[in-house]
Amino acid sequence: SHLFLARKIWNTDAMKVEEVPRYLNQVKYHLRTGLSSEPNRTDLLETLVDLLMATGEYDDVVRLATPRLETWPTGYYYLARIAFKRGDKINQEIFASFIVNRYDSLSDVSGLSPEDRERYLLCLALSGYWSRAEPLINQWIGGLDGIKAINFWKNRFLAIKAIGMIDMEPEEYDPIVKELIF
């Protein structure tokens, strides 16, 4: 019910700019409340973590993800993104490698959802395996024609491609690339 309420608040059409902080706090409250009563609900956890990532509350993401890493390996993906954002290349590569290994253990990655493809590709790029990511990204971009949000995913995949090819510090990236991924 808390996830339903959070989504209902989040999808409010009548929201005014000045009301966004109040709505965000209500959404976070419902997600946190739902998670406290059902700590194994990964849909609640991922929704809350995505919201916290979007609002830049990285320390809260770390507090939520770290104790759950054994049962929720997707947390490594978020930790890799945070390490990238903070310029912590060593932890970025370590955390991203955990996700790469998780996806590599699957028998077939071609059937992944666009969200999982993005996670896999980004973690390949962040862990230094760009040579493995590039053929997949080119293949998946070519297969996006039937997807409704083709431009959204193409832009995100191309941003990952840029991250994998550029050897710069995060603050030096083009702001558009940073915004697409982070």
N, C-alpha and C positions, 0 to 999 in steps of 0.2 A: 504493500500500500504506500510505503514511503517513496519507493521508486516511481510509482504512478503519480503521486503528488509532486515530486521533484520535476518530472517530465511535463506535467500540466502547467506548473509555474513557469518552467523554462520556455514553453511554447506559447506563452501569453502574447497575443498580438497587440494588446493595448499598453504594452510596456513603454514607458518614456525613459529617455536617457538618464535623467536624474534618479529614476527608480531602480536602475540596474543593480547598484550595490545591495539594496534591500532584497531584491529578487534572488541575487546570487547567494546571499546569506541564508535565505529561506531554503533554496535548493540544497545548499551544503548541509543545513540542519537536517533536512529530511533524509538525505543520503547517509549522513553519519548516524542518525537514529536507526535507520533501517539496518545499517551495517552492524551496529552494536547489538541489535536483537537477532540478526542472522549473519554472523561473521564469516560464513562460508559462501555467501552469495557473491560470486565474482562479477556479476553484472552490476551490482551496487558499487562494488569496489572500483571497477574500471570506470564507471561513470563519474564517481567522485574524484578519482585520480586524474582523469582527463580534464575535469573542471579545475582542479588545483593546478595542473600543469598550465592550463590556459591563463590562469590568473597569476602565475608565477610564484605559487606557494610551494616551492620545492622542498623545504624542510618538512612540511606536512606530508608530502608524497613519500619522502624517505622514511618518516615515522610509520606510515601506513604500509609501505611495501616491505621494508626490511624484515619484520617478524614473520611475514607470510611467504617468503621466497621459496621455502621448501614445498609448499602446497600451491603456490601461485607464481610459477617461473616467469610469467609475463612482467612481473615486477622488475626483473633485470633490464627489460627494455626501457622502462621509465628511468631507472637508475643510470643507464647508459646515456640517455638523452640529457639528464641533469648533469652528468659528468662532462658531456660535450659542451653544454651551455656554460659550464663553469671553467672550461679550458683544462680539465683534468684528464689528459690523454691516456694515462695508465689505467685509471678506473673505467674510463669510457671503453677501452679495448677489452678489459676483463669482463665487464658486465655485458657488452655486446656479444662477446664470444659465447656466453652462456645461452643466449637466445639463438645464435647461429647453430650451436650444437643441438639445441632442442629441435629446430626445424630440420637440421640435417638428419636427425634420427627418424624422420617421417619417410615413408617409402616413396611418396610422390608429392612434391611441393607445387606441381602445376595446378592442382585443384584448390589452392588456398584462396580464401576470401581476399578482396582488395586490401582490407585492413591488415590481415596477416601477411600478405605480400609486402605491404609497406614496412611492417615491422621487420620482416626477414631481410629485405633489401637494405633498409637503413642500418640494421645491425651488421650486415656484411660490410657496408661502407665504413661504419664506425670502428669495426674490429680490424680493418686493414685488408679485407678480402675483396677489394674492388674488382679484381680480375674475375672473380666468381659471380659478382653481382651484375656486371655489365651485360653479359649475354642474357641473363634472366630479365633484366629491366627492358632490354630491347625487344625481347620476345613478348613480354607482358604488355608493353606499350602498343605493340602491333596488334594484340588481341583485344584491345579496349573498345573497338568500334561499336559493339553491341551494348555497351554499358551506358546507362543514362547519364551518369556524371563523368563522362569521358574527360572533359577538360580538367576537372578537379583532380582526378587520379593521374592524368598525364603530367600535370604541373607538379604534383607531389613526387612522382617518380623521377621527373627531370631534375627536381631540386636535390633528390638523393644522389642522382648521377653527378651533379655539380659538386656536392659535398665529397663524394668519393674521388673526384679528380683533382680537387683543389687541396693543396697542402698549406693551409693558412690557419691562423688562430680564429676562434669563433667570432670575435669582434670585427675581424676583417672581412667576413663574408658579406656579400651583398644582402641588405636587409630583406629583400624579397625572398631569398632562399631561406633565411632564418625564420621568417614568418610562415612560410609554407610548411615547414617541418615542426617548428617549435612554437 
